[in-house]
Amino acid sequence: MLGGACAAAATFSSTLFVPSSRLQTSTMETTQKINLQASGGHAEFSNTSGRAAMAGVGAVAGLAAAGVADKRDAKSRASMKAVGVRITEFGRIGRQVARTAMKDPETELKLIDARDSVHQSSPDRGKMAQITSHPAEMMPAFGLKEGTKPGSLDLIEAFDMPVPELRPHDVLIRVTSSGMNPVDTKKRKLNIFGPGTGPLVEPLIMGYDVAGVVEKVGSEASLFKVGEKVYAAGQIERNGSNAELVAVDERIVGHAPESLSATVASAQALILLTAWEGLFEGLGLTAFDPSLQGKRLLILPAAGGVGCYVVQMASKLLGLEVIACASAKDKERMMELGAKHVISSREPLKGQLEALGIDGVDFVYNAFDTAVYFSQYAEVIKPYGKIVSIVETDEKIPLTELMVKRVTFTWELMFTRPMMGVEVERQGKILNDCAKLIDAGMLKVGPVKALPWSLESLKEMHSLTETGKAGGKLAMTKEPIA
């Protein structure tokens, strides 16, 4: 296992000899080194003798199944996943190096000139490979172990694993509380946005909402200082916050609202980003735009975490007339948050709107299986209207129903920016703006059910979320629970 089995590993050093002819680099100066450092599942090959070409790296190392993660030709540098590394050109020596890298999360391979060594008699006068291994710093975590296939909640275990390696723009957050979302269960069952449902090649840690304290910053991080309180949703393609520490790109992190406890703050980032991006980016709306006066937005369902923020943002920041789809028991709360009308999702939408004297809506924010209400949306949306949806569907969507009215349909996924690397800094700014709105009382935060930090609590949160019995936001916290 990459790092999971190394807590008790003893430091060792051994020397191996590699023929220089096998290295196949275009220049091989006396001072040249190629370093292999595997930590937290990443390996890095670097050349310290200037611009010596690394064309031979591909021949020297058969890349892992995870593939090349990064290349920097200007520095003759290539980074790759350590999982499954086979250094094919080294033959037996390469396999020994690879095994060492696989077993230990922090392995260094140095190729140094050996012309003056005992190998001078060798025809190719060789290079010397020295492997030095160091134990990794470990942390406790909850998740799926390496080798496990994604699936049921019974697979979630407690174990130790290496502290995450920081990328240049990362901050390392010491987790105080971790929020729960439906995406956590999808990640556990299907490893969505990951390699798939086969056996895991490294531990999988869920938890895509977090509040905590900055522990450490990356080499190019500049937005936060150690000790600052922050909140974030994280990155679906990286490990999450069901652990002692989590590494997150600082550009998608926000300063935590001062008026909220870490427990409550840990359940806000994902739904805030989803609501905000859906309205301002997906529907293309602008805050305090006078042209929006009198226009209507339908939100279904409205009583969930995302829906409650959509109701508030649409009514207070956009000045829209909000029609909330919610149950009778949630009607009063919807009205308090800013809804103009509350209708039922169990009855045909068009008939209920007509009963209110409403001939159609300009915008629809869908937070349910997209296919279920799609045709009803096509009925009630006005010409040139816009629909945004945040929930996937396994069914076919009849987009042609929108053609005559020239209605725009778009998706919202708050993980897109960090996954695709597109203007990621916008999410940090959104979270900072939302924190100010919360502290100013313009955005009201819904109830959060807190559970103590434990494996049992995490499994309970997954179960409640999967069965639809959560009844609101959930968080697993290290703070005292009243």
C-alpha positions in Angstrom: 0.0 0.0 0.0 1.3 3.5 -0.8 2.1 4.8 2.6 -0.6 2.9 4.6 1.8 0.2 5.8 4.8 2.4 6.5 4.2 3.7 10.0 6.7 1.4 11.5 9.1 1.3 8.5 12.7 1.6 9.5 15.0 4.0 7.6 17.4 2.1 5.4 19.9 2.7 2.7 21.3 0.4 0.0 23.3 0.7 -3.1 22.4 -0.7 -6.6 24.4 -0.3 -9.8 22.8 0.6 -13.1 24.6 0.6 -16.5 24.7 4.2 -17.8 23.8 2.9 -21.3 20.4 2.0 -20.0 19.6 5.6 -19.0 19.3 6.9 -22.6 19.3 10.6 -21.7 20.8 12.9 -24.4 23.4 14.4 -21.9 24.7 12.6 -18.9 27.0 14.9 -17.0 28.9 14.0 -13.8 26.6 16.1 -11.6 23.3 14.8 -13.1 20.8 13.2 -10.8 17.4 11.7 -11.3 15.4 11.6 -8.1 12.4 9.4 -7.5 10.3 10.6 -4.5 7.1 8.8 -3.9 5.0 10.4 -1.2 1.2 10.2 -0.8 1.0 8.2 -4.1 3.0 10.6 -6.3 6.4 10.0 -7.8 8.7 12.7 -9.2 11.6 12.5 -11.6 13.8 15.6 -11.7 17.1 16.5 -13.4 19.3 18.8 -11.4 22.0 19.3 -14.1 20.2 22.0 -16.0 18.5 21.2 -19.3 19.7 17.6 -19.8 17.0 16.0 -21.8 14.6 13.6 -20.1 13.6 11.8 -23.2 14.9 8.7 -21.7 12.5 8.8 -18.7 9.8 7.1 -20.7 12.2 4.3 -21.5 13.6 4.2 -18.0 10.2 4.0 -16.3 7.1 2.3 -17.5 4.5 4.7 -16.2 1.8 3.7 -13.7 -1.8 2.9 -14.5 -2.6 6.4 -13.2 -0.3 7.9 -15.9 1.8 11.0 -16.1 0.5 13.7 -13.8 2.6 16.6 -14.9 5.6 17.5 -17.2 7.8 20.5 -17.0 10.2 20.4 -20.0 11.9 23.7 -19.0 13.1 22.1 -15.9 13.5 18.6 -17.4 11.0 17.4 -14.9 8.2 14.8 -15.1 5.8 13.8 -12.2 3.8 10.7 -12.2 1.7 8.5 -10.0 3.8 5.9 -8.1 1.0 3.4 -8.2 2.1 0.4 -10.3 5.5 1.9 -11.3 7.7 -0.6 -13.2 11.1 0.7 -14.2 11.4 -1.6 -17.2 14.8 -0.5 -18.5 16.4 -1.3 -15.1 15.3 -4.9 -15.3 15.9 -6.6 -11.9 17.2 -3.4 -10.3 14.2 -1.4 -11.6 11.8 -3.9 -10.2 13.5 -3.7 -6.8 13.3 0.2 -7.0 9.7 0.0 -7.9 8.9 -2.4 -5.1 10.6 -0.1 -2.6 8.6 2.9 -4.0 5.4 1.0 -3.7 6.0 -0.1 -0.1 7.3 3.2 1.2 5.6 6.6 0.7 8.9 8.5 0.7 11.6 6.8 -1.4 14.5 8.6 -3.1 16.4 7.1 -6.0 19.6 8.9 -6.9 21.7 8.1 -10.0 25.2 9.4 -9.5 28.4 9.1 -11.5 30.3 5.9 -10.7 33.3 6.3 -13.0 35.7 6.3 -10.1 33.9 3.5 -8.3 34.7 -0.3 -8.2 32.6 -0.4 -11.4 35.3 1.3 -13.4 36.1 -2.1 -14.9 32.5 -2.4 -16.3 32.3 -1.9 -20.1 29.7 0.9 -19.7 31.3 2.2 -16.5 27.9 2.4 -14.9 25.9 4.7 -12.7 25.2 4.0 -9.1 21.6 3.9 -7.9 21.1 4.6 -4.2 17.7 4.0 -2.5 17.0 5.8 0.7 13.7 5.3 2.5 12.1 7.4 5.2 8.9 6.8 7.2 6.1 9.0 6.2 4.2 11.2 8.6 0.9 9.5 9.3 -2.7 10.6 10.2 -5.9 8.8 11.2 -8.7 8.7 8.5 -12.0 7.1 7.7 -12.6 5.6 4.2 -12.1 2.7 1.9 -8.7 1.0 2.0 -6.5 0.3 -0.9 -7.6 -2.9 -2.7 -11.3 -2.4 -1.7 -13.9 -2.2 -4.4 -16.3 0.8 -3.9 -19.7 -0.3 -2.5 -21.7 -0.5 0.7 -21.2 1.6 3.8 -19.9 -1.4 5.6 -16.7 -1.0 3.7 -15.8 2.2 5.4 -13.0 1.6 7.9 -10.7 3.6 10.3 -7.0 3.4 9.4 -3.8 5.4 9.3 -2.5 6.9 6.1 0.2 9.4 5.0 -0.5 13.1 5.5 -1.4 14.6 2.1 1.4 16.0 0.0 0.9 19.7 -0.7 0.7 20.9 -4.3 2.0 24.5 -4.8 -1.4 26.2 -4.4 -2.6 23.9 -1.6 -3.4 24.6 2.0 -3.3 21.8 4.5 -6.4 22.1 6.7 -6.6 20.5 10.2 -10.2 19.3 10.1 -12.5 20.4 12.9 -15.7 19.2 11.3 -16.7 17.4 8.1 -20.1 17.9 6.4 -22.1 15.2 4.6 -23.7 15.4 1.1 -25.3 13.0 -1.3 -22.1 13.0 -3.4 -20.3 11.3 -0.6 -22.5 8.2 -1.0 -22.1 8.3 -4.8 -18.3 8.5 -4.4 -18.3 5.5 -1.9 -20.5 3.3 -4.2 -19.3 4.3 -7.6 -16.0 6.2 -7.1 -17.5 8.9 -9.4 -15.0 11.2 -11.1 -12.4 8.5 -10.2 -10.9 5.4 -11.9 -14.2 3.5 -11.5 -15.5 0.7 -9.4 -12.5 -1.6 -9.6 -10.2 -2.3 -6.6 -8.8 0.9 -5.3 -5.1 1.5 -5.9 -4.9 3.9 -3.0 -7.2 4.8 -0.1 -10.4 6.7 -0.8 -11.4 9.3 1.7 -14.8 11.0 1.3 -16.0 14.3 2.9 -16.6 17.1 0.4 -17.4 19.8 3.0 -15.0 20.9 5.7 -14.3 23.6 8.3 -11.0 23.8 10.1 -7.8 25.6 10.6 -4.9 26.1 8.2 -2.0 23.9 9.3 0.4 24.5 6.4 0.6 26.2 3.1 2.0 25.2 -0.3 5.1 26.8 -2.0 2.9 29.1 -4.1 0.0 29.6 -1.7 -0.5 33.2 -0.6 -4.2 33.7 0.3 -4.2 32.2 3.9 -1.9 32.1 6.9 -1.3 29.3 9.3 -3.9 29.4 12.0 -6.7 31.0 10.0 -10.2 29.4 10.2 -11.5 28.3 6.8 -14.2 26.4 5.1 -14.4 24.6 1.7 -16.1 22.0 -0.4 -12.9 20.4 -1.7 -12.2 18.5 -4.8 -14.1 15.3 -5.8 -11.0 13.9 -7.6 -8.9 14.2 -4.5 -9.3 12.8 -1.0 -11.8 14.6 1.2 -12.1 15.7 4.8 -13.1 12.5 6.7 -9.5 12.6 8.1 -7.4 14.5 10.5 -6.0 16.6 7.7 -7.1 17.5 4.1 -5.2 19.2 1.3 -7.3 21.7 -0.8 -6.3 24.2 -3.5 -6.4 27.5 -1.6 -8.2 29.2 -4.5 -11.4 27.2 -3.7 -11.2 27.9 0.0 -12.9 30.7 1.9 -12.5 32.4 5.2 -15.1 30.8 7.5 -18.1 32.9 8.6 -17.3 34.4 11.9 -20.8 34.0 13.2 -20.9 30.2 12.7 -19.3 27.4 14.6 -17.0 25.1 12.7 -19.6 22.4 12.9 -22.3 24.5 11.2 -19.8 26.1 8.7 -18.6 22.6 7.6 -22.1 22.0 6.1 -22.3 25.1 4.0 -19.6 25.4 1.3 -20.9 22.9 -1.2 -24.5 24.1 -1.1 -23.5 27.7 -1.2 -21.4 27.2 -4.3 -24.0 25.1 -6.0 -26.8 27.7 -5.4 -24.6 30.6 -6.4 -23.1 29.1 -9.5 -26.5 27.8 -10.7 -28.1 31.3 -10.4 -25.3 33.6 -11.4 -23.3 31.4 -13.8 -25.8 28.8 -15.1 -28.7 31.2 -15.5 -26.4 34.1 -16.2 -28.1 36.4 -13.7 -26.6 39.6 -12.2 -27.2 40.8 -8.6 -29.4 43.9 -8.2 -30.1 44.0 -12.0 -33.2 46.2 -12.4 -34.2 44.3 -15.6 -35.0 41.3 -13.4 -37.8 43.0 -11.6 -41.0 41.2 -12.1 -39.4 38.1 -13.4 -40.2 34.7 -11.8 -38.0 31.7 -10.8 -39.4 28.3 -9.9 -37.2 26.2 -7.6 -37.9 22.4 -7.1 -37.4 21.2 -4.4 -37.0 24.4 -2.3 -36.6 23.0 1.3 -33.3 21.2 0.8 -29.9 22.7 1.6 -29.3 24.1 -2.0 -33.0 25.1 -2.3 -33.0 27.2 0.8 -30.1 29.2 -0.4 -31.5 29.5 -4.0 -34.7 31.0 -2.5 -32.8 33.6 -0.5 -30.3 34.5 -3.2 -32.9 34.8 -5.9 -35.3 36.9 -3.8 -32.8 39.1 -1.9 -29.9 39.5 -4.4 -31.6 39.2 -7.7 -35.0 40.6 -6.8 -36.9 37.7 -8.5 -40.4 36.5 -7.6 -39.7 33.1 -6.2 -42.1 30.2 -6.5 -40.9 27.4 -4.1 -41.9 23.8 -4.5 -42.2 22.4 -0.9 -44.4 20.5 1.4 -47.1 22.2 3.5 -45.0 21.8 6.7 -42.2 23.8 5.0 -44.4 26.6 3.6 -43.9 29.1 6.5 -40.2 28.7 6.4 -40.1 29.2 2.6 -42.0 32.4 3.0 -39.7 33.6 5.7 -36.7 32.9 3.4 -38.2 35.0 0.6 -40.5 32.9 -1.5 -43.6 34.7 -2.9 -45.6 31.5 -3.5 -45.3 27.9 -2.3 -46.7 25.1 -4.4 -46.6 21.3 -4.2 -44.3 19.1 -6.3 -46.9 16.3 -6.1 -49.5 18.1 -8.2 -49.1 19.3 -11.8 -47.1 22.5 -11.8 -49.0 24.3 -14.6 -52.4 24.0 -12.9 -51.1 25.3 -9.6 -49.4 28.3 -11.3 -52.6 29.1 -13.3 -54.6 29.0 -10.0 -52.2 31.7 -8.7 -52.7 33.8 -11.9 -49.2 33.0 -13.1 -48.9 32.4 -16.8 -45.4 31.1 -16.7 -41.9 31.4 -15.2 -38.7 32.9 -16.6 -36.3 30.7 -14.9 -36.3 27.1 -13.4 -33.7 25.8 -10.9 -34.0 22.0 -10.7 -32.6 20.1 -7.8 -34.2 16.8 -8.4 -33.8 13.9 -11.0 -33.7 16.0 -14.1 -36.0 13.7 -16.2 -38.9 13.6 -13.7 -40.2 17.2 -14.1 -38.5 18.1 -17.4 -41.7 18.0 -19.6 -43.6 20.0 -16.9 -40.8 22.6 -17.0 -41.1 22.8 -20.8 -44.8 23.6 -20.3 -44.4 26.4 -17.7 -41.2 28.1 -18.9 -41.6 31.2 -21.0 -40.1 31.8 -24.4 -36.3 32.5 -24.1 -36.4 31.2 -20.6 -33.6 29.3 -18.9 -33.4 26.1 -16.9 -30.5 25.0 -14.8 -30.3 21.5 -13.2 -27.9 20.1 -10.6 -29.0 16.5 -10.5 -28.1 13.9 -13.1 -30.5 11.4 -14.6 -30.3 7.9 -16.2 -33.2 8.7 -18.4 -33.2 10.4 -21.8 -34.1 14.1 -21.6 -36.5 15.4 -24.4 -34.6 18.5 -25.2 -36.6 19.1 -28.4 -39.5 20.1 -26.2 -37.6 23.4 -25.5 -36.9 24.1 -29.1 -40.0 26.1 -30.1 -39.7 28.5 -27.1 -35.9 28.6 -27.6 -35.3 27.8 -24.0 -31.8 27.4 -22.7 -30.9 24.3 -20.6 -27.7 24.1 -18.6 -26.0 22.0 -15.9 -24.5 23.1 -12.7 -21.7 21.1 -11.0 -19.6 22.9 -8.4 -16.8 20.4 -8.9 -16.3 21.5 -12.5 -14.0 24.4 -11.9 -11.4 22.6 -9.7 -11.6 19.5 -11.8 -11.1 21.3 -15.1 -8.8 24.0 -13.8 -11.1 26.8 -15.1 -11.0 30.1 -13.1 -10.8 28.1 -9.9 -10.2 31.3 -7.9 -13.8 32.3 -8.4 -15.0 29.7 -5.9 -12.8 31.1 -3.2 -14.3 34.6 -3.8 -17.8 33.2 -3.8 -17.2 31.6 -0.4 -15.8 34.8 1.0 -18.7 36.8 -0.3 -21.2 34.3 1.2 -19.4 34.3 4.5 -19.9 38.1 4.6 -23.6 37.7 3.7 -24.1 35.2 6.4 -22.3 37.3 9.0 -24.5 40.3 7.9 -27.7 38.3 8.3 -28.6 38.5 4.6 -28.3 34.7 4.2 -29.9 32.5 6.9 -28.3 29.2 7.6 -30.5 26.1 8.1 -30.3 23.6 10.9 -27.3 21.2 11.0 -27.5 17.9 12.9 -24.1 17.3 14.6 -22.7 13.9 15.3 -19.5 13.1 17.2 -16.3 12.4 15.2 -16.3 8.6 14.9 -16.5 5.8 12.4 -20.0 5.0 13.7 -21.2 8.6 13.1 -19.8 8.6 9.5 -21.6 5.3 8.7 -24.8 6.8 10.2 -24.6 9.9 8.0 -24.2 7.8 4.9 -27.1 5.6 5.9 -29.4 8.6 6.6 -28.4 10.3 3.4 -28.9 7.3 1.2 -32.4 6.5 2.7 -33.5 10.1 2.5 -34.0 10.3 6.3 -31.4 13.0 7.0 -34.0 15.7 7.5 -31.4 18.4 6.8 -27.7 18.9 6.8 -25.4 16.5 8.7 -21.9 17.1 10.1 -19.4 15.0 12.0 -17.5 17.2 14.4 -14.7 17.3 17.0 -16.4 20.3 18.7 -18.5 19.6 21.8 -22.1 18.8 20.9 -24.8 20.6 23.0 
